[in-house]
Each structure stands twice: as structure tokens, then as C-alpha cells.
Amino acid sequence: MPLLGGSIRAATCAAALLALLPFGGQARAQESEAQAVQSDAAKAPVAPAADPSTLRICASEKQPPLSMKDGSGLENRIAVAVAEAMGRKPVFVWLAKPAIYLVRDGLEKRLCDVVVGLDSDDPRVLTTKPYYRAGYVFLTKADSTLDITSWKDPRLKTIDHMVVPFGSPGEAMLKDIGRYEEDMAYLYSLVGFRAPRNQYTQIDPDRLVSEVAQGKAAVGVAFAPDIARYVKDSTVPLRMAPVPNDTVTSDGRRMPQDFDQSMGVRKDDAALKDALDAAITTAKPRIDAILKHDGVPVIATN
């Protein structure tokens, strides 16, 4: 799930970013993360007790295009497909906060029973079998001569602005190639110069795509499911190219780019996990059709 969806990707990328910061930057980043969590301690909505004929789905009202209250989000539709494959009625428990808080404020408080769109190795939950795999992509105009396929491309150091989500592998690599300072003011202008110190701050995926389409950024980097719908609907033809999964930083540290996507349940809910696994197999053709409809470039799983 994007950015980074409340998943382990967030922690992995945060660790990589901290390694690229001076000590003072690490301390500020850790302080900001703690304060952001503390500042979002508002009470979650009260959900009805679990009913074995329903599937209570933790869902964010604020995570387009993956999750939207009208149910049109990519993950919303996948959740419906899986619930119906289980013979259950899908019941969305909506939280008016970004998806990074769904596990803490929804699942762990037993307001809902499953979170859709987590990385398969997320340690906070018991995860299902993956239902698709996707990765980060370079985004450029289709007619651009910038056929970027690697962070090693020397042109990345000389082009105009790059746009990347905060806390992502893209931000870590932007630092690694030495151009973060050049783009920092531009990136923060896209969120009204809101600092992440006291709140979760992220560049909206549609804004990221728009910046590239309008030529304000020469290259964008994002998790493909976060932007695929906007790329598909863009009136300006755009091109997505996968970021190699063997990307490494300048000091040789691996920076993963591809991630299996699963559903997550509480660690004491193995029975629900098993039921979801079976339903995912049954619903796989429908899931694949949903991904194709939104233009998500999927990666073959082992």
C-alpha cells in the first residue's frame, strides 16, 4: 500500500534514509516520527461486533487511488472480490486518516479484522499469501528522451526537478546521488511546506503525476499502484519504467524496489488468515482484472 501504506516498506525506507542523514538529521527524523504518531491519537469510530457472515475491512478515507470512501479504490475493490469469494458481506470500517494508521487504530483496536495492501513481510500482522507483486517505477513523459531505467543514469544528476514521495526508496536514492538538497524546497512546496514533525505529510499521487505531465518535474519515482490510475487517465501520454530491484546505494547497500502485497490480520487470527488465503486463490482472476483495469504493472511472483 502506498506510501508506504502503513507497511514494513515505511520502516525499511526510513532506516535507509536515516543512514544517509548526519546524526542530527537522524535525531530529528526519529523525533518527527514519534510526534506524528502521538499527534494522531484521536478516537477511531466505533464499529459493530464481528459477524461471521461479514468481513470487516479496515479502510482509509484518505488514500486515493487505493482507498476512497465511495469504494472505488483499487484495494477497496480487491477487498470486495475476496470477501465475496469467502461468501461474506464486505463491511468497510472507514478511518478518516491515512492508511499508515490502519493497523494501529483499526486492526489492533479490533474495530475491523483485515487490512488490505500490506507488504507480505510486515511484522505487525499475520499476512496472507501475496495476491500480487509490484514495484517502484520511473515516470516520464512518453515523448521524453529521458528513457531512465536505473538510478545509475548520470542524467539524473543534471535534469530539472525530480518528484518522489517522502519516506520512499526514491527519496533515499535522491539523497544517495547527491541531489536531494537541490529538490528539497520543490518537494516541500508540493505539500504547502508542511513539515512532517507533527503530522503525516505526503505528496498526493495525483499531484506527483501532474507535476511530470505538466513538465514541472522531469522525472518522478513512485510505487506503481499508487500512480497507475492517474497515469492511465492522463491526457498527456506518460511512461512508467520499472526501477531495478537490485538497486544499491553508493556504499553497496541494497535498496529493494519490488514488494509482494498481502492482506493482514491480527496475529491471533490464524483462522481468518487461512480463510483469506483460500479466497484469494478463488478470487485471483477477478483481482487480476481489477489490477489490469487500473493499469497496474504487476511483477511475476515466484
Buried (B, 14 or more C-beta within 10 A) or exposed (E): BBBBBBBBBBBBBBEBBBBBBEEEEBEBBEEBBEBBEEEBEEEBEEBEEBEEEBBBBBBBBBBBBBBBBEBEBBBBBBBBBBBBBBEBEBBBBBBEBBBBBBBBBBBEBEBBBBBBBBBBEBEBBBBBBBBBBBBBBBBBBEEBEBEBEEBEBEEBEEBEBBBBBBBBBBBBBBBBBEBBEEBEEBBBEBBEEEEBBEEBBBBBBBEBBBBBBEEBBBBBBBBBBBBBBBBBEBEBEBBBBBBBBEBBBEEEBEBBBBBBBBBBBBEEBEEBBEBBBBBBEBBBEBBBEBBEEBBBBBBEEE
